[in-house]
Amino acid sequence: GDSYSVYVYSKSKEAVDQTIQVLEDVGASVKTSPDKNYLNAKFDFDPSEVIDQLIYSGSVPEKAAYQWYPTRSEIGLEAARLLDARPGHRCCEPQAGTGDLAQYLPLESTLCIELAQVRAKVLEAKGYHVVKADFLAWVDENSDARFDRILMNPPFSNGRAAAHLCAAAKTLSPDGRLVAILPASMVNSQPLHGFNHSWSKVYEDQFEGTSVRVAILTAERMQ
């Protein structure tokens, strides 16, 4: 319910568009006033620390470098359905962004791991337990961590999807379940040794600004 107004009269269209993009990237719903003098931004969490971080740092994480592409509702909802996370399950969203997938997990027992400081602040403001870290390094340093449910949309470029998937599998409890949104090029492969693999249909146009084709992998350890 937190609302903010930004006075943009006489500002260039480029500056206004960039402001809208930054606000939306940290979870705001943005509307322009009828006279175009104001942007009205509304958050469903208290964004004060997030806004402070943006102001004091003077920068936001670059999307391509972080491979951050928010998960649209259609594929996110289907991935959450396949995961079947329930109260009491120890859950994790690696590379959590602003919590597009974590929103489907039980708040009190979910760990979000996120490298970008601004997005970690967003997750904290939403009430999640957050570790600011590179997920691959975190797994190496926390070899005893175990989760019942893992829901993930890892970075895709340069083989990072497979690397993050294998790292996540190391933290899965013996009877746990991992659901990952992955490049369609991996469909019908079996990247995790000792796991059963189930692949969804291929989805298109799920991430704004990309034409990547993706599928959902559900993986469980062989009994």
N, C-alpha and C positions, 0 to 999 in steps of 0.2 A: 503493500500500500504506500510505499515511499514515492513521492512525486517531485520532480524538479523541472524548472523552466530555464531555458537557455536563450538569451537575447541575441538574435543573429541578424538584426537589421544592419544593412550596409556591408555585411560579410560576403565574401565571394562564394559562388555556388560550390567551388571545389572545397573550400574550408567547411561549409555547412555539410556537404556530403561526407567528408571525412569525420566530422563530429558525430553524425548519425551512425556511421559505421562503427566507430569506437564504442558508442553507447550501446548499440545492439550487440556488439561482440562481448560485452560484459553483462548482458542479460536484460537490457532495457527494452521496453516497448515504446517506440518513438513516433510521435505525430507532430506535424507542422500546423501551427495556428492558421486560421483562414486568411489572415493578413500577411502571413509568411514572416512575421517579425520574431516569432518565438518557436523553439522546439520544446515540446512537452514530453518528458521522459518519465516513465513509470516502471518501478521495480517491484518484484514480489519478495524482496528481501531488503534489509538495510544495507545500502551500498556505500555508506560514508567512508569506510576504510578502503574500499576499492577505488573510489574517486580520489581519495587522498594519495593512494599509490600511483594513480595515473598522473596526478599533478606533480608530485614530488619527483617521480622518475622521469617525467617528460616523454615517455615512450610506451608503446604497447608491443607485445610479442608479434613478430612477423609470421603470418599464417603459414607460408610455404616452408620456412625453415623449421617450424615446429610441427609441420604436417597436421595442422589442426583444422578440421572441417566438421562443423557441428552435425550431429546425427538427426536427420529428419524423423518425424513422428512415426511414419509408416514402418520403416525398417527397425526403428528403435523399439516400438511396441511389439513387433514380431519377435525380435531378439529377446526381449524381456519375458514374453510368453514362453519361449523355449527354455529359458533359464529356470523359470519356476522358483524364484527366490521367495522364501517365506520367513516370517518373524523368527528370530533365533539363529538363522543362518549367518555365518561369518562371510561377509561379501566384500568384493573389491572391484573398483573400476580403475584399471591402470590408464594412464594418459587421460585423466578425467575431464580435461577442458573446463567447462562451466557446469558440468553435471547433467548433460543431456541424457546419458544412460543411467547415471547414479540415481536420478529421480525415481526410477522404478525399483530401487533396492531399499531394504529397511534402513532407515536413517541411523538408528541407534547402533547398528552392528556392521556398518559399511565403512571401509577405508578407501579414500580417494588419494591417488598418487598423481601429482601434477608438477611439471617442471617450471612452468611460467608463473612468476610471482603474482601478477595481476589476476590470473585465473585461479590460483590457489586462494587468493583473498576472496574471490567470488564464492568459491566452495565453502570456505569458512563462514562467510556471511549467511550462507544457506543452512548452516548447522552441521555440516559433515566433519568427520575426523579426517584431517588432511595431512599428508606428508609431502613436502615440497622436495622433489627428487627426480632424477632420471630413473625411469622404471628398471631398466636393465641393470644399472649400478645398484639400485635398491635391492633387487632380488639377490645379487651376489653378496650383499652385505647382510641380508636377512634370510639365510638359508633355512632357518627353522620356521618361517612364516607359513601358515596354512589357512586356506579359505575353502568354505563349502560351495561357494558360488562366485564365479568371475565373469563379468560382463565387459566386453572390450571392443573398441574400434581403434586398432593400433595404426601408427603411421605406415604408409605403404611403400614409399620409395626406397630404392637401393637395398632391397631384401629385408627391410626393417619389419615388415609384417610377420614374416616367419620367425625372426629373432625374438620379437616381443611375444609371439604366441608360445614359443618354446619356453621362454622365461616364465610366463604366466603358468604354464602347465607344471612347472617345478613347485609352485606354491599351492597346488590343488590338493585337497585332502583325498584320502583313498576312495571315498564314496561321493566325491564332489562332482560338479558339472561346470564346464567352461563353455561360454557362448561368445563367439567372436565374429565381427563383421570384417570380411577379408576380400582381397581382389578376386574377381571372377576367374582369373588365370589359375587360381589354386583349387578350383572346384574339382572334386573327385580325387584329389591327392590325399595322402595320409601323412601329414607333416609331423605328427606326434607318435613316437614309438610307444607301443603298449596301450594305446587308446582306441576306442571305437569312434569312428567319424561319421557324422550325418550332415549332409549338405542341403541347404534350401535351394529354391529356384534362384535365378540370377535377377538382380534388381538393377535398374538403370536410373540415372539422374537423381540420385539420393543426396548428393552433396553440392551445395551451391558453388558455382564457379568451376566445376569439374565435369567431365563426361565419363568418369570412371564407372565401370560395371562391377558390382559387388555381390557377394553371397554370404549367407550366415552359416557358420560351422558350429555344430553342437558336438562337444567331445566329452567323453567319460572314460575313466580307466577301465581296462578289461579286467573282469573278475576271474 
